[in-house]
Amino acid sequence: MTATSKTETAPKVDRFALLFVAGPAVWFAHFVLIYVLADFGCQAGIAQSRIAGQDTLKVLIMLATIVMALLTAAAAFVSLRQWRRNKPDQPDNGRAEKRKRFTELISFVSNLLFTVVIVVTALPVFFLSSCGGIGV
């Protein structure tokens, strides 16, 4: 007598759904990270030390911004590549295919927008001192 084994498969994760929420999720993480970093950095005195002529806190915020902007830009690139790859071959591909292409296009635009938003969120670092006040 042989026993049949049922293999359970993990639920399929739609990576395009992940690309769709990548921009807002990364922006949220960036927003929280730089504000926590700024508060902790001022409390701990990290802003008093210098790296490359800038205070350490500014450098850390700039590095976090670069990493997060690159993440959303990569998600935008993958979305655009997928949208271009899935060109409709037939005049009427059906609703599901049209919805998928629309989601890929919106994912690209959304991730591109959030890349810009991440950079704009960090702009005050260049104009304000790390721990309050105007200046460098």
DSSP file (Angstrom, degrees, kcal/mol; ACC not computed):
  #  RESIDUE AA STRUCTURE BP1 BP2  ACC     N-H-->O    O-->H-N    N-H-->O    O-->H-N    TCO  KAPPA ALPHA  PHI   PSI    X-CA   Y-CA   Z-CA
    1    1 A M              0   0    0      0, 0.0     2,-0.4     0, 0.0     0, 0.0   0.000 360.0 360.0 360.0 128.4    0.0    0.0    0.0
    2    2 A T        -     0   0    0      0, 0.0     2,-0.5     0, 0.0     0, 0.0  -0.830 360.0-134.5-105.6 141.5    1.4    3.3   -1.0
    3    3 A A        -     0   0    0     -2,-0.4     2,-0.5     2,-0.0     0, 0.0  -0.790  14.4-141.8 -94.2 130.7    0.7    6.5    0.8
    4    4 A T        -     0   0    0     -2,-0.5     2,-0.5     2,-0.0     0, 0.0  -0.779  14.8-150.6 -91.3 133.6   -0.1    9.4   -1.4
    5    5 A S        -     0   0    0     -2,-0.5     2,-0.6     2,-0.0    -2,-0.0  -0.880   3.0-145.2-107.9 132.8    1.3   12.7   -0.1
    6    6 A K        -     0   0    0     -2,-0.5     2,-0.6     2,-0.0    -2,-0.0  -0.825  12.7-150.0 -93.9 124.7   -0.4   15.9   -0.8
    7    7 A T        -     0   0    0     -2,-0.6     2,-0.5     2,-0.0    -2,-0.0  -0.839   8.4-144.3 -97.4 127.1    2.0   18.7   -1.2
    8    8 A E        -     0   0    0     -2,-0.6     2,-0.4     1,-0.0    -2,-0.0  -0.745  11.6-146.9 -90.2 132.9    0.7   22.1   -0.2
    9    9 A T        -     0   0    0     -2,-0.5     3,-0.1     1,-0.1    -2,-0.0  -0.774  20.4-111.5 -99.3 145.2    1.8   24.9   -2.3
   10   10 A A        -     0   0    0     -2,-0.4     2,-0.1     1,-0.1     3,-0.1  -0.391  46.1 -89.9 -68.5 149.6    2.4   28.3   -0.8
   11   11 A P        -     0   0    0      0, 0.0     2,-0.3     0, 0.0    -1,-0.1  -0.375  47.5-109.2 -62.3 138.4   -0.1   31.0   -1.9
   12   12 A K        -     0   0    0     -3,-0.1     2,-0.6    -2,-0.1    -3,-0.0  -0.526  27.5-145.8 -73.1 127.9    1.1   32.8   -5.0
   13   13 A V        -     0   0    0     -2,-0.3     2,-0.9    -3,-0.1     3,-0.1  -0.843  11.6-134.5 -95.8 124.3    2.2   36.3   -4.4
   14   14 A D    >>  -     0   0    0     -2,-0.6     4,-1.4     1,-0.2     3,-0.7  -0.684  13.5-162.2 -79.6 109.1    1.4   38.7   -7.2
   15   15 A R  H 3> S+     0   0    0     -2,-0.9     4,-2.2     1,-0.3    -1,-0.2   0.752  87.9  61.3 -68.2 -21.4    4.6   40.6   -7.6
   16   16 A F  H 3> S+     0   0    0      2,-0.2     4,-1.7     1,-0.2    -1,-0.3   0.834 101.2  52.7 -73.2 -30.1    2.8   43.3   -9.6
   17   17 A A  H <> S+     0   0    0     -3,-0.7     4,-1.3     2,-0.2    -2,-0.2   0.879 109.3  50.2 -67.2 -37.0    0.6   44.0   -6.6
   18   18 A L  H  X S+     0   0    0     -4,-1.4     4,-0.8     1,-0.2    -2,-0.2   0.897 109.5  50.2 -66.8 -39.4    3.8   44.4   -4.6
   19   19 A L  H  X S+     0   0    0     -4,-2.2     4,-0.6     1,-0.2     3,-0.3   0.853 105.1  59.2 -64.8 -32.7    5.2   46.8   -7.2
   20   20 A F  H  < S+     0   0    0     -4,-1.7    -1,-0.2     1,-0.2    -2,-0.2   0.862 115.4  32.8 -64.3 -36.5    1.9   48.7   -6.9
   21   21 A V  H  X S+     0   0    0     -4,-1.3     4,-2.1    -3,-0.2    -1,-0.2   0.420  94.9  92.6-100.3   0.2    2.4   49.4   -3.2
   22   22 A A  H  X S+     0   0    0     -4,-0.8     4,-2.9    -3,-0.3     5,-0.3   0.935  84.3  50.1 -60.9 -48.2    6.2   49.6   -3.2
   23   23 A G  H  X S+     0   0    0     -4,-0.6     4,-2.6     1,-0.2     5,-0.2   0.947 114.2  41.6 -58.6 -54.3    6.4   53.4   -3.7
   24   24 A P  H  > S+     0   0    0      0, 0.0     4,-2.4     0, 0.0    -1,-0.2   0.891 116.6  50.1 -62.2 -37.8    4.0   54.3   -0.9
   25   25 A A  H  X S+     0   0    0     -4,-2.1     4,-2.3     2,-0.2    -2,-0.2   0.922 113.3  44.5 -67.3 -43.3    5.5   51.7    1.5
   26   26 A V  H  X S+     0   0    0     -4,-2.9     4,-2.6    -5,-0.2    -1,-0.2   0.898 113.2  51.5 -68.4 -39.9    9.1   52.9    0.8
   27   27 A W  H  X S+     0   0    0     -4,-2.6     4,-3.1    -5,-0.3    -2,-0.2   0.936 110.4  48.9 -61.3 -44.8    8.1   56.5    1.1
   28   28 A F  H  X S+     0   0    0     -4,-2.4     4,-2.5     1,-0.2     5,-0.2   0.926 112.2  48.2 -60.3 -45.2    6.4   55.8    4.5
   29   29 A A  H  X S+     0   0    0     -4,-2.3     4,-2.6     1,-0.2    -1,-0.2   0.905 113.7  47.8 -61.9 -41.3    9.4   53.9    5.7
   30   30 A H  H  X S+     0   0    0     -4,-2.6     4,-2.8     2,-0.2     5,-0.3   0.924 110.7  51.2 -63.9 -45.3   11.7   56.8    4.6
   31   31 A F  H  X S+     0   0    0     -4,-3.1     4,-1.6     1,-0.2    -2,-0.2   0.933 115.0  41.7 -59.3 -48.6    9.5   59.4    6.2
   32   32 A V  H  X S+     0   0    0     -4,-2.5     4,-2.5    -5,-0.2     5,-0.3   0.919 114.5  53.0 -65.4 -43.5    9.4   57.6    9.5
   33   33 A L  H  X S+     0   0    0     -4,-2.6     4,-2.8    -5,-0.2    -2,-0.2   0.920 110.1  44.9 -61.0 -46.8   13.2   56.8    9.3
   34   34 A I  H  X S+     0   0    0     -4,-2.8     4,-2.4     1,-0.2    -1,-0.2   0.864 114.9  47.9 -71.8 -32.3   14.4   60.4    8.7
   35   35 A Y  H  X S+     0   0    0     -4,-1.6     4,-2.2    -5,-0.3    -1,-0.2   0.898 115.1  44.6 -73.3 -38.3   12.2   61.9   11.4
   36   36 A V  H  X S+     0   0    0     -4,-2.5     4,-3.0     2,-0.2     5,-0.3   0.914 114.7  50.4 -66.8 -42.2   13.2   59.3   14.0
   37   37 A L  H  X S+     0   0    0     -4,-2.8     4,-2.9    -5,-0.3    -2,-0.2   0.917 111.0  48.3 -60.7 -44.3   16.8   59.7   12.9
   38   38 A A  H  X S+     0   0    0     -4,-2.4     4,-2.0     2,-0.2    -1,-0.2   0.919 115.0  44.6 -64.3 -43.9   16.6   63.5   13.2
   39   39 A D  H  X S+     0   0    0     -4,-2.2     4,-2.2     2,-0.2    -2,-0.2   0.951 118.3  42.2 -66.0 -48.8   15.0   63.3   16.6
   40   40 A F  H  X S+     0   0    0     -4,-3.0     4,-2.8     1,-0.2     6,-0.3   0.902 113.2  54.4 -64.7 -40.6   17.4   60.7   17.9
   41   41 A G  H  X>S+     0   0    0     -4,-2.9     5,-1.9    -5,-0.3     6,-1.0   0.879 110.7  44.8 -62.7 -39.0   20.4   62.4   16.3
   42   42 A C  H  <5S+     0   0    0     -4,-2.0     3,-0.2    -5,-0.2    -1,-0.2   0.903 115.0  48.0 -71.7 -40.5   19.7   65.7   18.0
   43   43 A Q  H  <5S+     0   0    0     -4,-2.2    -2,-0.2     1,-0.2    -1,-0.2   0.892 116.9  42.4 -65.8 -39.6   19.0   64.1   21.4
   44   44 A A  H  <5S-     0   0    0     -4,-2.8    -1,-0.2    -5,-0.2    -2,-0.2   0.559 111.2-117.5 -87.3  -8.7   22.2   61.9   21.2
   45   45 A G  T ><5 +     0   0    0     -4,-0.8     3,-1.2    -3,-0.2     4,-0.4   0.701  68.9 138.6  81.7  19.4   24.4   64.7   19.8
   46   46 A I  G > < +     0   0    0     -5,-1.9     3,-1.1    -6,-0.3    10,-0.6   0.813  63.4  67.2 -65.6 -28.6   25.1   63.0   16.6
   47   47 A A  G 3  S+     0   0    0     -6,-1.0    -1,-0.3     1,-0.2    83,-0.1   0.684  89.2  66.1 -67.0 -16.9   24.8   66.2   14.7
   48   48 A Q  G <  S+     0   0    0     -3,-1.2    -1,-0.2     7,-0.1    -2,-0.2   0.779  88.3  77.7 -77.6 -25.8   27.9   67.6   16.4
   49   49 A S  S <  S-     0   0    0     -3,-1.1     7,-2.4    -4,-0.4     2,-0.4  -0.471  75.5-136.4 -82.8 158.9   30.2   65.2   14.7
   50   50 A R  E     -A   55   0A   0      5,-0.3     2,-0.4    -2,-0.1     5,-0.2  -0.906  20.5-177.5-123.0 143.5   31.3   65.7   11.1
   51   51 A I  E >  S-A   54   0A   0      3,-3.4     3,-2.0    -2,-0.4     8,-0.1  -0.979  81.4 -13.8-134.6 123.4   31.7   63.5    8.0
   52   52 A A  T 3  S-     0   0    0     -2,-0.4     3,-0.1     1,-0.3    -1,-0.0   0.845 128.3 -54.4  55.2  38.3   33.0   65.0    4.8
   53   53 A G  T 3  S+     0   0    0      1,-0.3     2,-0.3     0, 0.0    -1,-0.3   0.370 122.8  95.6  81.1  -5.8   32.5   68.5    6.1
   54   54 A Q  E <  S-A   51   0A   0     -3,-2.0    -3,-3.4     1,-0.0    -1,-0.3  -0.804  86.1 -95.1-112.3 155.7   28.8   67.9    6.9
   55   55 A D  E  >  -A   50   0A   0     -2,-0.3     4,-1.8    -5,-0.2     3,-0.5  -0.432  36.2-117.2 -69.6 150.6   27.3   66.9   10.2
   56   56 A T  H  > S+     0   0    0     -7,-2.4     4,-2.5   -10,-0.6    -9,-0.2   0.824 111.6  58.2 -58.6 -36.6   26.8   63.2   10.6
   57   57 A L  H  > S+     0   0    0     -8,-0.3     4,-2.3   -11,-0.3    -1,-0.2   0.914 106.1  48.4 -63.1 -43.5   23.1   63.5   10.9
   58   58 A K  H  > S+     0   0    0     -3,-0.5     4,-2.5     1,-0.2    -1,-0.2   0.908 111.4  50.8 -62.3 -41.2   22.7   65.2    7.5
   59   59 A V  H  X S+     0   0    0     -4,-1.8     4,-2.5     2,-0.2    -2,-0.2   0.916 110.3  49.0 -63.8 -42.9   24.9   62.6    5.9
   60   60 A L  H  X S+     0   0    0     -4,-2.5     4,-2.4     2,-0.2    -1,-0.2   0.904 112.1  48.3 -63.3 -41.4   22.8   59.8    7.4
   61   61 A I  H  X S+     0   0    0     -4,-2.3     4,-2.2     2,-0.2    -2,-0.2   0.902 112.0  49.5 -66.0 -40.5   19.6   61.4    6.2
   62   62 A M  H  X S+     0   0    0     -4,-2.5     4,-2.5     2,-0.2    -2,-0.2   0.912 111.3  49.0 -64.4 -42.0   21.1   61.9    2.7
   63   63 A L  H  X S+     0   0    0     -4,-2.5     4,-2.5     2,-0.2    -2,-0.2   0.917 111.2  49.3 -63.7 -43.2   22.2   58.2    2.6
   64   64 A A  H  X S+     0   0    0     -4,-2.4     4,-2.5     1,-0.2     5,-0.2   0.900 111.7  50.2 -61.3 -40.4   18.8   57.0    3.7
   65   65 A T  H  X S+     0   0    0     -4,-2.2     4,-2.6     2,-0.2     5,-0.2   0.911 110.2  49.1 -64.9 -42.9   17.2   59.2    1.0
   66   66 A I  H  X S+     0   0    0     -4,-2.5     4,-2.3     2,-0.2    -2,-0.2   0.933 113.0  46.9 -63.2 -45.7   19.5   57.9   -1.7
   67   67 A V  H  X S+     0   0    0     -4,-2.5     4,-1.8     1,-0.2    -2,-0.2   0.936 115.6  44.5 -62.2 -47.3   18.8   54.2   -0.8
   68   68 A M  H  X S+     0   0    0     -4,-2.5     4,-2.1     1,-0.2     5,-0.2   0.887 112.8  51.0 -68.0 -38.5   15.0   54.7   -0.6
   69   69 A A  H  X S+     0   0    0     -4,-2.6     4,-2.3    -5,-0.2    -1,-0.2   0.887 109.6  51.3 -65.6 -37.7   14.9   56.7   -3.8
   70   70 A L  H  X S+     0   0    0     -4,-2.3     4,-2.3    -5,-0.2    -1,-0.2   0.869 107.6  53.6 -66.0 -35.7   16.9   54.0   -5.6
   71   71 A L  H  X S+     0   0    0     -4,-1.8     4,-2.1     2,-0.2    -2,-0.2   0.939 112.7  42.0 -63.3 -47.0   14.4   51.4   -4.3
   72   72 A T  H  X S+     0   0    0     -4,-2.1     4,-2.2     2,-0.2    -2,-0.2   0.867 113.5  53.0 -70.5 -34.1   11.4   53.2   -5.7
   73   73 A A  H  X S+     0   0    0     -4,-2.3     4,-2.4     2,-0.2    -1,-0.2   0.893 109.2  49.9 -65.7 -38.3   13.2   54.0   -8.9
   74   74 A A  H  X S+     0   0    0     -4,-2.3     4,-2.5     2,-0.2    -2,-0.2   0.907 110.0  50.2 -65.1 -41.2   14.0   50.3   -9.3
   75   75 A A  H  X S+     0   0    0     -4,-2.1     4,-2.2     1,-0.2    -2,-0.2   0.891 110.8  50.0 -63.5 -38.7   10.4   49.4   -8.7
   76   76 A A  H  X S+     0   0    0     -4,-2.2     4,-2.6     2,-0.2    -2,-0.2   0.912 110.4  50.1 -64.4 -42.2    9.4   52.0  -11.3
   77   77 A F  H  X S+     0   0    0     -4,-2.4     4,-2.7     2,-0.2    -2,-0.2   0.924 111.0  47.9 -62.6 -45.4   11.9   50.5  -13.8
   78   78 A V  H  X S+     0   0    0     -4,-2.5     4,-2.4     2,-0.2    -1,-0.2   0.904 112.6  49.8 -63.1 -41.3   10.6   47.0  -13.2
   79   79 A S  H  X S+     0   0    0     -4,-2.2     4,-2.4     2,-0.2    -2,-0.2   0.922 112.6  46.5 -63.3 -44.0    7.0   48.1  -13.7
   80   80 A L  H  X S+     0   0    0     -4,-2.6     4,-2.6     2,-0.2     5,-0.2   0.914 112.1  50.6 -65.3 -42.6    7.9   50.0  -16.9
   81   81 A R  H  X S+     0   0    0     -4,-2.7     4,-2.1     1,-0.2    -1,-0.2   0.911 112.3  47.1 -61.4 -42.2    9.8   47.0  -18.2
   82   82 A Q  H  X S+     0   0    0     -4,-2.4     4,-1.7     2,-0.2    -1,-0.2   0.897 111.1  51.4 -67.6 -39.4    6.9   44.7  -17.5
   83   83 A W  H  < S+     0   0    0     -4,-2.4    -2,-0.2     1,-0.2    -1,-0.2   0.913 112.7  45.7 -63.4 -42.4    4.4   47.1  -19.1
   84   84 A R  H >< S+     0   0    0     -4,-2.6     3,-0.6     1,-0.2    -1,-0.2   0.860 111.0  53.5 -68.3 -35.0    6.5   47.3  -22.2
   85   85 A R  H 3< S+     0   0    0     -4,-2.1     2,-0.6     1,-0.3    -1,-0.2   0.834 102.8  58.7 -68.6 -32.5    7.0   43.5  -22.3
   86   86 A N  T 3< S+     0   0    0     -4,-1.7    -1,-0.3    -5,-0.1    -2,-0.1  -0.272  72.6 161.0 -95.7  47.9    3.3   42.8  -22.2
   87   87 A K    <   -     0   0    0     -3,-0.6     2,-0.3    -2,-0.6    -3,-0.1  -0.431  50.4-101.6 -66.9 141.1    2.2   44.7  -25.3
   88   88 A P        -     0   0    0      0, 0.0    -1,-0.1     0, 0.0    -2,-0.0  -0.481  34.0-172.1 -67.8 127.0   -1.2   43.6  -26.5
   89   89 A D        +     0   0    0     -2,-0.3    -2,-0.0    -3,-0.0     3,-0.0   0.766  69.9  46.4 -87.6 -28.5   -0.8   41.3  -29.5
   90   90 A Q  S    S-     0   0    0      1,-0.1     3,-0.3     0, 0.0    -1,-0.0  -0.808  86.1-117.9-116.0 155.4   -4.4   41.1  -30.4
   91   91 A P  S    S+     0   0    0      0, 0.0     2,-0.5     0, 0.0    -1,-0.1   0.864 108.5  31.8 -60.0 -35.9   -6.9   43.9  -30.7
   92   92 A D        +     0   0    0      1,-0.1     3,-0.1    -3,-0.0    -3,-0.0  -0.851  62.0 165.1-128.1  97.8   -9.1   42.5  -27.9
   93   93 A N        -     0   0    0     -2,-0.5     4,-0.3    -3,-0.3    -1,-0.1   0.566  53.3-107.8 -86.6  -9.5   -7.2   40.8  -25.2
   94   94 A G     >  -     0   0    0      1,-0.1     4,-1.8     2,-0.1    -1,-0.2  -0.209  33.9 -74.2 100.1 163.9  -10.0   40.8  -22.7
   95   95 A R  H  > S+     0   0    0      1,-0.2     4,-2.7     2,-0.2     5,-0.2   0.877 124.2  56.3 -66.4 -40.3  -10.6   42.6  -19.5
   96   96 A A  H  > S+     0   0    0      1,-0.2     4,-2.1     2,-0.2    -1,-0.2   0.914 109.8  45.6 -62.3 -43.0   -8.1   40.8  -17.3
   97   97 A E  H  > S+     0   0    0     -4,-0.3     4,-2.4     2,-0.2    -1,-0.2   0.902 113.3  49.7 -67.4 -40.4   -5.2   41.5  -19.7
   98   98 A K  H  X S+     0   0    0     -4,-1.8     4,-2.3     1,-0.2    -2,-0.2   0.898 111.0  50.0 -64.3 -39.8   -6.2   45.2  -20.0
   99   99 A R  H  X S+     0   0    0     -4,-2.7     4,-2.6     2,-0.2    -2,-0.2   0.898 109.9  50.9 -64.7 -41.0   -6.5   45.5  -16.2
  100  100 A K  H  X S+     0   0    0     -4,-2.1     4,-2.2    -5,-0.2    -2,-0.2   0.923 111.4  47.0 -63.4 -44.6   -3.1   43.9  -15.8
  101  101 A R  H  X S+     0   0    0     -4,-2.4     4,-2.2     2,-0.2    -2,-0.2   0.897 112.2  50.5 -64.9 -39.4   -1.5   46.4  -18.3
  102  102 A F  H  X S+     0   0    0     -4,-2.3     4,-2.8     1,-0.2     5,-0.2   0.919 110.0  50.1 -63.8 -42.9   -3.2   49.3  -16.6
  103  103 A T  H  X S+     0   0    0     -4,-2.6     4,-2.3     1,-0.2    -2,-0.2   0.887 110.0  50.8 -63.1 -39.0   -2.0   48.2  -13.2
  104  104 A E  H  X S+     0   0    0     -4,-2.2     4,-1.9     2,-0.2    -1,-0.2   0.906 112.2  46.7 -64.4 -41.5    1.6   47.9  -14.5
  105  105 A L  H  X S+     0   0    0     -4,-2.2     4,-2.4     2,-0.2    -2,-0.2   0.924 113.3  47.6 -67.1 -44.1    1.4   51.4  -16.0
  106  106 A I  H  X S+     0   0    0     -4,-2.8     4,-2.8     1,-0.2     5,-0.2   0.864 108.9  55.7 -65.1 -35.1   -0.1   52.9  -12.8
  107  107 A S  H  X S+     0   0    0     -4,-2.3     4,-2.5    -5,-0.2     5,-0.2   0.917 108.6  48.1 -61.4 -43.2    2.6   51.1  -10.8
  108  108 A F  H  X S+     0   0    0     -4,-1.9     4,-2.4     2,-0.2    -2,-0.2   0.956 114.8  44.0 -60.8 -51.3    5.3   52.8  -12.9
  109  109 A V  H  X S+     0   0    0     -4,-2.4     4,-2.5     1,-0.2    -2,-0.2   0.906 115.0  49.3 -63.0 -42.5    3.8   56.2  -12.6
  110  110 A S  H  X S+     0   0    0     -4,-2.8     4,-2.6     2,-0.2    -1,-0.2   0.927 112.5  46.4 -63.6 -46.6    3.1   55.8   -8.8
  111  111 A N  H  X S+     0   0    0     -4,-2.5     4,-1.6    -5,-0.2    -1,-0.2   0.880 112.6  50.6 -65.8 -37.3    6.7   54.6   -8.1
  112  112 A L  H  X S+     0   0    0     -4,-2.4     4,-1.7    -5,-0.2    -2,-0.2   0.926 111.1  49.1 -64.2 -43.9    8.1   57.4  -10.2
  113  113 A L  H  X S+     0   0    0     -4,-2.5     4,-2.4     1,-0.2    -2,-0.2   0.918 110.8  49.5 -61.0 -44.8    6.0   59.9   -8.3
  114  114 A F  H  X S+     0   0    0     -4,-2.6     4,-2.2     1,-0.2    -1,-0.2   0.780 104.7  58.9 -70.4 -24.9    7.1   58.5   -5.0
  115  115 A T  H  X S+     0   0    0     -4,-1.6     4,-1.8     2,-0.2    -1,-0.2   0.934 109.8  43.8 -63.0 -45.3   10.7   58.7   -6.0
  116  116 A V  H  X S+     0   0    0     -4,-1.7     4,-2.7     1,-0.2    -2,-0.2   0.906 112.2  53.1 -64.8 -42.0   10.3   62.4   -6.5
  117  117 A V  H  X S+     0   0    0     -4,-2.4     4,-2.5     1,-0.2    -1,-0.2   0.886 106.9  52.3 -62.6 -39.6    8.3   62.7   -3.2
  118  118 A I  H  X S+     0   0    0     -4,-2.2     4,-1.1     2,-0.2    -1,-0.2   0.922 111.8  45.7 -62.7 -44.1   11.2   61.0   -1.3
  119  119 A V  H  < S+     0   0    0     -4,-1.8     4,-0.5     1,-0.2     3,-0.4   0.921 113.7  48.7 -65.2 -43.5   13.7   63.4   -2.7
  120  120 A V  H >< S+     0   0    0     -4,-2.7     3,-1.0     1,-0.2    -2,-0.2   0.863 105.4  59.0 -65.9 -35.5   11.5   66.4   -2.0
  121  121 A T  H 3< S+     0   0    0     -4,-2.5    -1,-0.2     1,-0.2    -2,-0.2   0.836 108.5  45.7 -60.7 -32.4   10.9   65.2    1.5
  122  122 A A  T >< S+     0   0    0     -4,-1.1     3,-1.6    -3,-0.4     4,-0.4   0.489  84.8  96.2 -91.3  -3.2   14.6   65.4    2.2
  123  123 A L  T X> S+     0   0    0     -3,-1.0     3,-1.9    -4,-0.5     4,-0.5   0.847  71.3  66.5 -58.2 -37.1   15.2   68.8    0.6
  124  124 A P  H >> S+     0   0    0      0, 0.0     4,-2.6     0, 0.0     3,-0.9   0.752  85.5  74.1 -58.3 -20.4   15.0   70.7    3.9
  125  125 A V  H <4 S+     0   0    0     -3,-1.6    -2,-0.2     1,-0.2   -63,-0.1   0.842  95.3  50.9 -59.0 -32.2   18.2   68.9    5.0
  126  126 A F  H <4 S+     0   0    0     -3,-1.9    -1,-0.2    -4,-0.4    -3,-0.1   0.680 119.6  33.7 -79.7 -17.6   20.1   71.2    2.5
  127  127 A F  H << S+     0   0    0     -3,-0.9     8,-1.3    -4,-0.5     2,-0.3   0.641 111.9  56.7-113.2 -20.0   18.6   74.4    3.9
  128  128 A L  B  < S-B  134   0B   0     -4,-2.6     6,-0.2     6,-0.2     2,-0.1  -0.833  83.2-108.4-116.0 151.8   18.1   73.9    7.6
  129  129 A S    >   -     0   0    0      4,-1.9     3,-1.1    -2,-0.3     7,-0.1  -0.406  36.6-112.0 -71.4 158.3   20.5   73.0   10.3
  130  130 A S  T 3  S+     0   0    0      1,-0.3   -88,-0.1   -83,-0.1    -1,-0.1   0.859 110.3  37.1 -62.6 -37.6   20.0   69.4   11.6
  131  131 A C  T 3  S-     0   0    0      1,-0.4    -1,-0.3   -90,-0.1    -2,-0.0  -0.253 126.8 -57.6-116.1  46.4   18.8   70.4   15.1
  132  132 A G  S <  S+     0   0    0     -3,-1.1    -1,-0.4     1,-0.2    -2,-0.1   0.146  90.3  59.9 100.9 147.3   16.6   73.4   14.4
  133  133 A G  S    S-     0   0    0     -3,-0.1    -4,-1.9    -5,-0.1     2,-0.4  -0.002  81.0 -70.2  89.2 165.5   17.1   76.8   12.9
  134  134 A I  B    S+B  128   0B   0     -6,-0.2     2,-0.3     2,-0.0    -6,-0.2  -0.766  84.5  64.5 -95.9 139.3   18.1   78.1    9.5
  135  135 A G              0   0    0     -8,-1.3    -3,-0.1    -2,-0.4     0, 0.0  -0.793 360.0 360.0 139.4 179.0   21.6   77.6    8.4
  136  136 A V              0   0    0     -2,-0.3    -1,-0.1    -7,-0.1    -6,-0.1   0.394 360.0 360.0-106.1 360.0   24.2   75.1    7.5
